[in-house]
């Protein structure tokens, strides 16, 4: 994260161009009453200084706000909504405003969100998006925007991160299961475009199975509980047993419901383990064994870390949170 540059203000552009603030504003907003020569001179200065017009505060002399830019996937998953709730709770407490940038599972969409964060001239940013790589995040920090990244290990002078520990616990639980049950053939449910967390846990799953020289399978499922239910009603017409590792609670619940409606017993015939446990793990029947991280606390911690980072007081740039395994009714162990 080198070559940091202070965020350039409209005042600096006007001074370097030798024109008024009003003239710079007219150039930025493509308005008239500016000669072509002046327009070209101002645009050259903008390019040289790396100025990004502020969509929120072009007219503010200090170019400062109390806004945190938050980049997250669409908050239609409980665990993402919980992170956002934690961020909002602390932001309200500290009188911060939140500027929310929603992305989909698209690299280009995520990069567009990064550009919007830069041009919004926020005081800091919190990023929870599986599509962004370190070089993408460095684009934000190069404009001197302090940034906390969730679920991706990225460190720098103006960047810290919160990382999750799911793989170790999955390895432990799966190893214990396969050592006790010599007939089990575990199945990992792969959901397309669900990011690096799913990819890491899938890699850990395969590594354990291969290390123990056990057969396994990976099934592609839709990111839809209703479609997964329908698919597994068909699946259980041919398969009467199974040990399934699902990405999140709604997918795990769909499998359990399909098994029960097919006349199979949980967990005697079919076992289901959810990787990302939420509040729904306790209210489904049977309850779901899962790995839990308090995502609302993750959101809160991200804001506190960002506050320290903005004051150059964040000593621990990487904070790791280990998941906790909760054995419930959907597994035997």
N, C-alpha and C positions, 0 to 999 in steps of 0.2 A: 504494500500500500504506500508507494513512494510518490513523489511529485505532487503532493497535496497543494491545492490552490484555494485561497480564500474565495468565497462567493462574491463575484463582482456585482456592484450595485449600478443602478441607472445613473447615479451621480458620477461615478468614475468614468462611465462611458461618455457622459456629457463633457466632463473636464478634459478627457483625452482627445475628444473630437473638436473641442473649442466651440461648442454650440450649446444652446439652452436645453433644459430638461424637456420642455415642450417639443422641441425639434426631435430629440431622441425618441420621445413617445410617439410622435407622428410617424417616424421611420419604422419603429417596431410594429405599429398597428396598421401600417400600409395606408396612411392617410395622405391627403394632398398638402399643398402649400409648402413643399420642400423641393428645392432644385435637385436635378439629377446628380450633380456633382456633390452636393451635401449628403444626399442619400447614400451614395457610394462610399463617401468618407466615413460616415457613421457605421455603415455595415462592415467596412473593413476593420474598424476599431472593435466592434462587437465580436467579430471572428477572432481577432488577435487576442483579445482579453478573455475569450471564452465565456462571454456573458450569456446567461440564460434568462430571458424575460420572465418575470414572476407573474403567474396568473392570479396570485392572491394579493400581492403587495407591491405593485410597480411604483406606487406613489409614496411609499413609506420611506422616510429619510434614513431610518436605521436598517431597513431591509430585514427586520427581525419580527418574529411572530412567536406565539406560544403553541405552535402546531406540531404534532407528531404525525409523520406519514406512515401509515400501516399498510403493508402489502401482504395480502393473504389470498388463498384460493377462495372461491365462492363459499360462503359460510353455510352450506347446506349439510355439513356433517357436524355432529354434536361436538366432537373434540375441537374442531376449528372454531365453532361458535363459543366454546368455553374459553379458548385462548383470547378471543376478542373481548369477551365479558371481563376477563381479568385485566386486560389493557384498559378498557373503558372505566373500570372501577378506580384504578389508580389515577388515570387521567382526570377524572372528575374530582378526586381528592386534591390533586395538585393544580387544578384550574387550567389544565392543558386542553387544547382542542385536538380532535383527531381528524385527519384527512385520510379517508379510506380508499385504497386502490385494490379492486378485485381483479383476480386473474382466473383464467381457465387453465387446463392442462396443455398449454401452448408456450413454447419458448418465445415466440414473437410477441405474444400477449404479455408475457412477463417482462420482456425488454421494453415494451411500450409503457408498462407501469413504472419501470425505473426512470424513463425519460420524464414522465409526469411528476414523479417525486422530485426530480432535480428542478424542473421549472416551477414547481409550487413553492420553492424556497422554504421548506419546512426547517425547523430547528434540529430535528433528528428523525431517524427512520427505524422502523421495526419490520423485518422481512420474514415472512413464513411462507415460502414458496419453493417447491421441489424442483422447479424448472431452471432456477437461476444458478449459475456457476460463479466461482470466485471472481473471475474477470468481469462478470456482469455487475457484481456488487461493488467492485473496486471503482466502477464508473461513478457510483453515488459518492463514495468516500473521497474520490479525487476532487469533488467539489466541496470538500470539507463538511460533508453532512455526516455527523456521527450516526453509526448504524449498528443495531443489534440484529443478528441473524438467528432464527430459530430452526433447528433441525438441519443444520449444515455447519461444519467446522470451518470457520473463516475468522482469522485474526488479523489485526493490523493496528496502526497507530490510532485510527478513528473507527475501529470495528471490533466488536466482541460477539460472542455467540453462546447459544444454549443448545446443547446436543442431548439426544435421548439414548438411553441404553435399553434396547429390547433384545438384541441378538444374544447376549450372554445368558439371559434368563431362558430364552427359547431353546438354546443349546442344552442347558441343564435339564429342563423339563422333558424335552424330546428324548434326550439320552436315557433318562430314568425310565421313561415309558417304553422305549424299545428294548432296554435291558430286561424289563420285567415281562413284557409281552412279546414273545418270540414269533408270534403269528401276525402281528400288526403290520400293515402296509400303509404308512402315513401318506396323506394327500395334502398338498399345498394348493390353495386356491389363488391363482394369479389373476389380478384385476389390471387390465390394460391402462397405462398412463396414470398410475397411482404413485409415481415418484420414487425417490431414492430410499425412503424408509421401507417400503414394501420390497424393493430390490435387495436391500441389505438383509432383511429377515429371510427372504427366499434363498439367498446365497447361504445363510447360516443353516437353514433347514436342509438343503442339499448336502452341505458339508458334513453334517451329523450323520445323515443316512449313508453316505458313501464311506465315511470313516468307520461305521459299524457294519459295513458290507450288507446293508439292508435294501430291499426293493422299496421304491417310493414312486409317486407320480405327481405331476403338476397339472392341474386342470384350469383352463381359462374360463372365467365367469364374468358376466356383465356386472357393472357397478350399479346393480339394481337388486334390491331384496326381493321384489315381486318376480322378476325374471329368474333369479337364482332359485327361488322356491319352485317355480314351474319346471326348471331344468332338473332339479333334484328329485322331484316327484317321479320323473321319467327315469332318472339314474337309479333310484331305489327299487324300481321294478326288476332290475337285473342284479343289483348289489345289495346284500342284506346286512353288511357290516362296514365299518370304516372309522378311521381316525383322521379328522379334518382340521387343518389349520387355516382359519379365515382371517382376512385383513382387519375387519372391524365387526362390531356387535350386530349390526343389521344383517350382514351377510351370514354370520354364524347363526343368528336366530332363524333365518330363512331355511337353512339346512336342517336345523333341529325341528322346525315345524314340518318340513317335508318328510323327515324321518318318522315323526310321530303320526302324521296323517297317513303314512304308508304302513302303519301297524308295527313299526320298529320301536324298540325301547332305547331311551336315553338314560344313562350312559352304557347300559349293558350291551346293546348291539352297535350303536353309533355313538362316537364321542366327538365333541366339537370344542375347539379351543380358539378363542378370539385374541388377536394380537393387540388391538387397541381397544381396551375396555373403557366403557362410558357408564353413565347412570343406568342405561338400559340393561346392563349385565345383571343387575339385581332385580329387575321387574319382569323379565321374561320367565316363562315356565317351560322347561326347567331353567333355573338361573345358569348363566354362562361363565365358565372358567375363562379367565382373561388376564392380560398383563395391564396393570394400571399405572398411569401417571396423572397427577392432578393438573389438568391442562389450564384450569383457571389460575392456579398458582404460577404456571409457566408465563401466562400473560402478565401477571403482576410483576414477576421478577424481571421480565424483559424491560418494563418501563423503569424500574429502579436501577437496573444496569445502565440503561440509556441516560438517565439523569446523572449518574456518576461519570459516564463517559463524556458527556457534554461539559462536565466540570474538570475533565482530565484527572479524575480520581478513581477510575475503575482499575483496580490492581489485578483482579482475576479476570482475564479476558474470555476464558472458556469456562462455562459452568455446565457440568454434566449431571443429568438427572436419570437415575436408574429406575426402570419399571419395577413394580412389585407384583409377583404372581399371586392371584386370588383363585384358589381352588373352589369351584362351585358345583352345581348339579350336572353340568354337561360333560364332565370327564370323571373317570374312576380314580385318577391320581391327581 
